[in-house]
Amino acid sequence: MPRSSRSVTPRGHQENASPKGVRLQKALADAGLGARRDCEEMILAGRVRVNGRTVEHLPCFIDPARDVVEVDGEIIELPEGLQSATKAAPRSFSYVLINKPKGVITTTSDPQGRRTVLDFVPPALRRERLFPVGRLDADSTGLLLITNDGDLAYRLTHPKFGVTKEYRVVCAGLATEEQLQKLRRGMYLVTPTADGAPTAKRASMESVRVLKRFVDRSRGDRTLLSVTLREGHNREIRRMLARVGLKVRELERVAIGPLKAAGLKPGQSRLLGKRDVERLKGTMLG
């Protein structure tokens, strides 16, 4: 029988400086369900229950040792040692940087049996509950971080921490300065929420510039662009370029903050060391 739900934050509750328990989205992220921001979206979409009750508002604090947490009706096993903010136990985190090839799915599993980014994690680490930070669609390639550090994942994906991601984009045609100015000004993109309702979100590029223009009568004209984002929505670059009349042919992420490929070929991965992680954290604002 479910325990009482006293740990669920009631409507109107204000977060205090020393909450008892851990944030629900942090507990879900540390359990390997995704980046903390993705877990927040799950909660606000009504997919998460604590002790049999749906959580509809944040902040919400839980006691991992006592509360029962479910996502989509499935009870989630919270990591051992996950404790309240006042009794936090140190955890061992892993950080794997991969160069994702085309056609690979950015998820932890795929019901259709397609290759996922976890296939490129060293075998010794696959027993850990690792998850990809952010997304690259199947047709895109390049750098992706895989970790079990929910706090770092949250900071990498939330725009307030200011971590940039750089891309090389090949698009059809010769991009004009007018098209680039529209991209720099930004635009609203309509994106459905978890329940299917459409919502408009502003999308913008931190920077966009032409690296090279190719005039090619046989293959068609092309433009190589450098694009930098601080926040990425679903297929944002492709959708923004389409809005100004440019079709993406190739899209590669070449940098996450200070992290670059550095000889990492498609399909290869490497473990990040302490210095790499410190450099990454050093670029974060706040």
C-alpha positions in Angstrom: 0.0 0.0 0.0 1.5 3.4 -1.0 2.9 5.5 1.8 1.5 8.9 2.6 2.5 11.7 0.2 3.6 14.3 2.7 6.8 14.8 0.7 5.0 16.0 -2.3 5.1 19.8 -2.4 1.6 21.2 -2.2 0.4 24.0 -4.5 1.5 27.4 -3.4 4.5 26.1 -1.3 7.5 28.3 -1.5 11.0 26.7 -1.7 12.9 27.3 1.4 16.7 27.4 1.9 17.0 24.0 3.6 14.4 21.7 2.1 14.0 18.2 3.6 14.7 15.6 0.9 15.9 15.9 -2.6 14.3 17.6 -5.6 12.2 15.1 -7.6 13.7 16.0 -10.9 17.2 15.5 -9.5 16.2 12.1 -8.1 14.9 11.1 -11.5 18.0 12.4 -13.3 20.3 10.5 -11.0 18.2 7.4 -11.6 19.2 7.6 -15.3 15.9 8.8 -16.8 17.5 11.7 -18.6 18.8 15.2 -18.0 17.3 17.1 -15.1 15.5 19.4 -17.5 13.9 16.5 -19.4 12.8 15.1 -16.0 11.2 18.5 -15.2 9.2 18.2 -18.4 8.0 14.7 -17.5 6.8 15.9 -14.2 4.9 18.9 -15.6 3.4 16.7 -18.2 1.7 14.7 -15.4 3.7 11.5 -16.0 5.2 11.2 -12.5 3.5 10.0 -9.3 4.9 10.0 -5.8 3.2 7.6 -3.4 0.3 7.2 -5.8 -0.4 10.8 -6.4 0.4 12.7 -9.6 2.9 15.6 -9.1 1.6 18.7 -10.9 3.8 21.5 -9.5 7.4 22.2 -8.8 9.4 22.4 -6.5 8.7 18.9 -5.1 11.0 17.2 -2.6 11.0 13.5 -1.8 12.7 11.2 0.7 14.3 8.5 -1.6 14.5 6.0 1.3 10.7 6.2 2.0 8.8 7.5 -1.0 7.6 5.5 -4.0 8.2 7.2 -7.3 6.6 6.1 -10.6 7.0 7.3 -14.2 4.3 6.3 -16.6 3.1 3.7 -14.1 6.5 2.1 -13.6 8.1 2.2 -10.2 11.6 3.8 -10.4 14.5 2.3 -8.5 16.3 5.3 -7.0 20.1 5.0 -6.8 21.5 3.8 -3.5 23.1 6.6 -1.5 20.8 9.3 -2.9 20.0 11.3 0.2 18.7 14.7 1.3 20.5 17.9 0.7 21.8 17.9 4.2 23.1 14.3 4.0 24.3 14.1 0.5 26.7 11.2 -0.2 29.4 11.5 -2.8 28.7 9.6 -6.0 31.0 8.2 -8.7 30.2 9.8 -12.0 31.3 8.8 -15.5 31.6 11.1 -18.5 31.9 9.7 -22.0 32.3 11.9 -25.1 31.2 10.2 -28.4 31.3 11.2 -32.0 27.8 10.1 -33.1 27.6 8.7 -36.6 24.6 9.3 -38.9 21.7 7.0 -38.4 22.3 6.4 -34.7 19.4 7.2 -32.2 20.1 9.5 -29.3 18.3 7.4 -26.6 19.1 4.7 -24.2 17.1 2.0 -26.0 15.1 1.6 -29.2 12.1 -0.7 -29.6 12.8 -1.0 -33.3 16.3 -2.4 -32.6 18.2 0.5 -34.1 21.7 1.4 -32.9 21.7 3.9 -30.0 24.4 6.1 -28.6 24.9 3.7 -25.7 26.3 1.2 -28.2 29.4 3.4 -28.3 30.0 3.5 -24.5 32.9 1.3 -23.3 31.4 -2.1 -22.3 32.7 -1.8 -18.7 30.4 1.3 -18.2 27.2 -0.1 -19.8 26.0 -1.5 -16.5 25.8 2.1 -15.2 22.6 4.1 -15.7 24.1 6.5 -18.3 22.0 8.8 -20.4 22.8 11.3 -23.3 22.9 15.0 -22.5 20.7 16.8 -25.0 19.9 15.4 -28.4 21.2 15.0 -31.9 18.6 13.7 -34.4 19.3 10.5 -36.4 20.5 12.4 -39.5 22.9 14.6 -37.5 26.4 13.7 -36.4 29.0 14.9 -34.0 29.8 15.3 -30.3 27.5 14.1 -27.6 28.1 13.7 -23.9 26.9 10.6 -22.1 26.9 10.6 -18.3 25.1 9.7 -15.0 25.7 13.1 -13.6 22.2 14.7 -13.6 23.4 18.0 -12.2 26.0 18.5 -14.9 23.5 17.5 -17.5 21.0 20.1 -16.2 23.6 22.8 -16.4 24.7 21.9 -19.9 21.1 22.0 -21.3 19.7 25.0 -19.4 20.4 28.3 -21.3 21.0 30.3 -18.0 24.3 28.6 -17.6 25.5 29.8 -21.0 27.3 26.7 -22.3 27.5 27.0 -26.1 27.3 24.2 -28.7 29.0 24.8 -32.1 27.8 23.2 -35.4 29.0 22.9 -39.0 26.0 23.0 -41.3 26.0 22.3 -45.1 22.9 23.7 -46.7 21.7 23.7 -50.3 22.0 27.0 -52.2 24.1 30.1 -51.6 23.0 31.7 -48.3 22.5 35.4 -48.5 23.2 38.1 -45.9 19.4 38.8 -45.7 18.8 35.1 -44.7 21.6 35.2 -42.1 20.2 38.4 -40.6 16.8 36.7 -40.1 18.5 33.8 -38.4 20.4 36.2 -36.1 17.2 38.1 -35.2 15.5 34.8 -34.2 12.0 33.6 -34.7 9.2 31.7 -33.0 8.8 27.9 -33.7 5.6 26.0 -32.9 6.4 22.9 -30.9 3.8 20.5 -29.4 4.0 19.9 -25.7 3.9 16.4 -24.1 0.1 16.4 -24.3 0.1 17.4 -28.0 -0.9 21.0 -27.5 1.0 23.4 -29.7 3.1 26.1 -28.1 5.3 28.8 -29.6 8.9 29.1 -28.4 11.4 31.7 -29.4 14.5 30.3 -31.1 17.7 32.2 -31.8 21.2 31.5 -32.8 24.1 32.9 -30.7 26.0 33.3 -34.0 25.8 32.2 -37.6 28.4 32.9 -40.3 29.4 31.6 -43.7 32.6 29.6 -43.7 32.6 28.9 -47.4 30.3 29.0 -50.5 30.5 26.3 -53.1 29.4 27.0 -56.7 28.9 23.6 -58.3 26.8 23.1 -61.4 27.0 19.3 -61.3 26.1 18.8 -57.6 24.3 22.0 -56.9 25.4 25.1 -55.0 26.1 24.8 -51.3 27.0 26.9 -48.3 29.0 25.8 -45.3 27.8 27.6 -42.1 29.1 27.8 -38.6 26.2 28.0 -36.1 26.5 28.5 -32.3 23.6 27.8 -29.9 23.1 28.3 -26.2 19.8 26.6 -26.1 18.6 23.9 -28.5 15.0 23.0 -29.2 13.9 19.9 -31.2 15.6 20.1 -34.7 16.0 23.8 -34.2 18.7 24.5 -36.7 17.0 22.5 -39.5 13.7 24.3 -38.8 15.1 27.8 -38.6 17.1 27.3 -41.8 14.0 25.9 -43.5 12.0 29.1 -42.5 14.5 31.3 -44.4 14.6 29.0 -47.4 17.7 26.9 -46.7 17.6 23.1 -46.7 20.1 21.3 -44.5 22.1 18.6 -46.2 24.6 17.8 -43.4 24.7 18.9 -39.7 27.6 18.1 -37.3 28.1 19.3 -33.8 31.8 20.1 -33.5 32.0 21.5 -29.9 30.3 21.4 -26.5 31.7 24.4 -24.6 35.5 23.7 -24.6 35.1 20.1 -25.7 36.1 19.3 -29.3 36.5 16.2 -31.3 40.4 16.3 -31.2 40.8 13.3 -33.5 37.7 11.5 -32.3 36.4 9.8 -35.5 32.7 8.9 -36.1 31.8 6.0 -33.9 34.6 6.5 -31.5 34.4 7.5 -27.8 36.6 8.6 -25.0 36.3 8.9 -21.3 36.6 12.5 -20.0 39.1 13.0 -17.2 38.8 15.3 -14.2 40.6 18.2 -16.1 38.1 17.9 -19.0 35.1 18.1 -16.6 36.6 21.0 -14.7 37.2 22.9 -18.0 33.6 22.3 -18.9 32.3 23.5 -15.6 34.5 26.5 -15.8 32.6 27.8 -18.9 29.3 27.7 -17.0 27.7 31.0 -15.7 26.3 31.3 -12.2 
